[in-house]
Amino acid sequence: MSEFLPGLAPILGVSELNRRVRELLEGEFDTLWVAGELSNVKLATSGHWYFCLKDSEAAVDAAMFKGRAQFLDFRPVDGLKVEARARVTLYEPRGKYQLVVEELRKSGLGSLHEAFEKLKARLGAEGLFDPARKRPLPAFPRAIGLITSPAAAALRDMLTTLQRRAPMVPVVLYPAPVQGEGSAERIAAAIETANRRGEVDVLILARGGGSLEDLWSFNEERVARAIAASALPIVSGVGHETDFTIADFVADLRAPTPTAAAAAASPDREALLEEVAQIRRRLARDLRRIVETRAQRLDALARRLLTPAERIARQREALGLQARRMRTAMAARLSTHAAKVKAQRTALSHLDPTQVLARGYAIVRDADGHIRRTSEGLVVDAALDVTFSKGRAGVRVMKVEK
């Protein structure tokens, strides 16, 4: 916390001072490499490493936290000369300047890392790492080839895995030293021998874990070129899961361990047997369904087969039904025509003159027989003929009114 007094500079609290110093240090320095000798090395129960990094004239405290320390391929000890990639910072609670180490390697490995990166870049530019050139592994190899040291623990692990997964697949060992002088040439020669003899369908290139120097044979260009030129697909199982070599990038498949490489290159007998059993069950189920379907269809066809008596009875029944339908249709048609005749008779009755006369009307004709509808033209004493609904009469005009 800052306090301001008139005419004086601000007064900083210790925590604020330490915070500002930490920010200055972290802002001034990027992550950098520092060389020195380890001293006061301590491994905390949390998995963090604490040590002092010193040279002949000075020393600085350092911490490497568990998340980074788990990738170490050696155990830090007092007196070991190392190179540390670290961030410069300040431990605020104690106001202690220190390094937070991201990566730690033995001194002298810098040139190996540099050689590794240069070769990786050059081979990558040539397309040796291109996924398009990598070949799939055979699903059912005739035989599997192993390129490793006969004395390596990795060989025993791979043989155990192959015996468990694929005891029916022969294994051919192409022995080669996996570290030391001349090992890269021997490994490349073993790859060429396996290709020349053509007795296996896939190769496993493997060794157990180790330091960068231990694994260096698999970072040699000679080995990378041999892998790229191989007509046989190659699985690389070098080191532990966190180890990467040039051979891993060139190989058709990179496995994290030799055991995983053996599993990747071999069919799983138990899984295959289970798959065959599933196929057998599926076939049995499908065949049973086909038989049941055909049986139902046969039963349906059998039900459609009729004896002559059944056929005659069905035809008689069909004819009877047809006759009933014809009678019903004829009766309906006669009823319709009768209704029409009745309607026409009713209509005609309305037009019948006698029906009009029956309601009290009469037809009047003059002496010439013309029907007289009005009194116009009539004269007194004129003779007329009157027709009633029943009978007729002759009359004379007594008076004419208009």
Number of C-alpha atoms within 10 A of each C-alpha: 10 11 10 10 8 6 6 8 10 12 12 13 12 15 14 13 16 20 17 14 17 20 13 13 16 15 11 10 12 11 14 12 14 16 18 21 20 23 19 12 17 16 14 11 7 8 15 16 19 21 21 19 28 18 12 7 5 8 15 14 17 23 20 22 18 14 10 15 20 12 13 13 17 12 7 22 14 14 14 15 20 18 22 23 16 22 20 19 21 22 14 17 10 10 15 14 17 19 24 20 24 18 15 22 19 19 15 12 14 12 10 14 12 11 14 17 13 12 17 22 12 11 18 15 11 10 12 21 21 14 13 9 13 16 14 10 19 14 12 15 15 14 17 21 22 27 25 25 19 16 11 14 13 22 22 14 16 21 16 14 20 24 15 14 19 20 16 13 17 15 19 15 17 20 15 22 20 26 19 12 10 12 18 23 17 20 27 23 17 22 26 18 12 23 19 11 8 13 15 18 21 24 29 29 28 27 27 20 19 16 14 20 12 15 21 19 27 27 23 20 19 16 24 25 15 19 27 19 13 17 17 22 21 30 28 30 31 29 23 16 14 12 18 18 22 23 29 24 19 28 26 23 23 23 24 18 24 31 22 18 24 29 18 18 26 23 20 19 17 12 11 13 11 12 12 12 12 12 12 12 12 12 12 12 11 12 12 12 12 12 11 12 12 12 12 12 12 12 11 11 10 10 9 8 10 11 8 9 9 11 12 12 12 13 12 12 12 12 12 12 11 12 12 12 12 12 11 11 12 12 12 12 12 11 12 11 12 12 12 12 12 11 12 11 12 11 11 10 13 11 11 10 13 16 13 16 15 12 9 9 14 17 16 20 17 16 11 9 10 11 14 15 9 10 10 10 8 17 14 10 12 13 17 21 19 16 17 16 16 9 7 13 10 13 14 12 12 10 10 12 8 7
